[in-house]
Amino acid sequence: MSRSMKIETSSFGLIVIDGKTYHSDLTIHPDGRVDDSWWRKSGHRLSLEDMGGLLESAPEVIIVGTGVNGLLKPLPGLAGMLAEKGIELVPLPNQEAVARFNELSGVKRVGGCFHLTC
């Protein structure tokens, strides 16, 4: 199981996790580590390569905050590639992603990728 974490709020360009405010795209690892220097190879396209460090932490589920307006899109086939590794991919606009992440935190080994803008 993962460490229980809580995303307190998220809005355009901002996310608050366990009392700490972040202003850049980030990944959340099941052990509670937050990497706030997350960059994608192709801006609004999410690839397997973009999640390298997060995948190493062996999540059961990855919640993808696709942005306030949901513009970040997983590449076709990404969910299938992750499913082969036993990882469920759940892409949602940020508000829904925050709720789902909080629901699963402490219940499953949940990881997250959050695009904080568009």
Secondary structure by P-SEA (a helix, b strand, c coil): ccccccccccccccccccccccccccccccccccccccccccccccccccaaaaaaacccbbbbccccccccccccaaaaaaaaacbbbbbccaaaaaaaaaaacccccccccccccc
